[in-house]
């Protein structure tokens, strides 16, 4: 008996921490991107797109050696030419590289740039935390005035406000290289007293980067952190004045904020202002282990110098698109649907299919959004499909219509069908769709 050879097939799954963005979710992505682009244009930001990969050292030197990102989350590898490169874990360092490399210092300052795109961090995947995620990123480069900090915080707030997400900006100042070292000593002395009571992660941070203990989400650390000395009480005169001005501008702009001494951000490059965006519920809840930031940012006046550029004051922020979408879904907020096909073109029989193929092109050229299912033959499955795709009108071409030189128009809402002269189909469709649009607007305005 011949042995039946078993076909070996392998099915594939998403790589851990990655996510497909399926058609049903595209409306959220398009809405958020459009909203960010609208804000960017209104506030004078130009788009910049930088590569997904950069020299690994760009991140180790800017983000910082003792940060989670550099210590354990970078997608780094040696390419075929022996270069050590990394997938970008964030935008700021790459934008700094581009600004310096392209001599943007010679442009009128400030240079305002925004980006939208994926970032990669080899993080522990969990709800709201992926290994490939997307950020909206805004940077105001070349302006040290606190008014720019306030404007960046305002834009970060506005994105959420426009999405109807109630958020609070958690604001802090981490000082500068003049005043921070003194504060770090005070902080270290304080935490040393509780060394044995701190969580394991914080005990490690005590040696390398005590400031980051304030960032801890571990329950064990929370009461100790509450009693910790605060940077705002140890700011130098310039940093204190800068911070007061930022807060005054925020008051003036009526941006809801809370002073939060634990917002030190995970990265080394921050100076003075730091902030994070949290939902109002999270801010009120107080349980840090549950809180996830929708965005964050601050000022980094020493970063560009550390990357070989001239002294350049910069303030910026990034918001996580997946997290914004998560909130929109959780709160069941409405986002506009993507434009759908207005017309479905159905055909019955081989001859009709040929005719429909030509008609499709005529309608496309006339500017209609048309769709079809040329591989289907019966009228029922085609009407079902038209319904599912949300078409407003269905055109039907059959043997009889070909002989008569006509097309049947079916109103998908009422099901009423009418025969129209083939030559008059374009103006007829235009008339009907315009009428439907007027009725729709009137319903939305509640004037009907
Ligand atoms: P960060 O600079 O780390 O604060 O990142 C800025 C924003 O990006 C965060 O507030 C999140 O909204 C988002 N984000 C950061 N890491 C992730 C991740 N692993 N998955 C999803 N979103 C993230």
Boltz pocket constraint, residues with backbone or C-beta under 6 A from the ligand:
constraints:
  - pocket:
      binder: B
      contacts: [[A, 90], [A, 121], [A, 123], [A, 128], [A, 129], [A, 130], [A, 131], [A, 132], [A, 133], [A, 134], [A, 135], [A, 266], [A, 293], [A, 294], [A, 295], [A, 296], [A, 318], [A, 319], [A, 320], [A, 321], [A, 322], [A, 323]]
      max_distance: 6.0
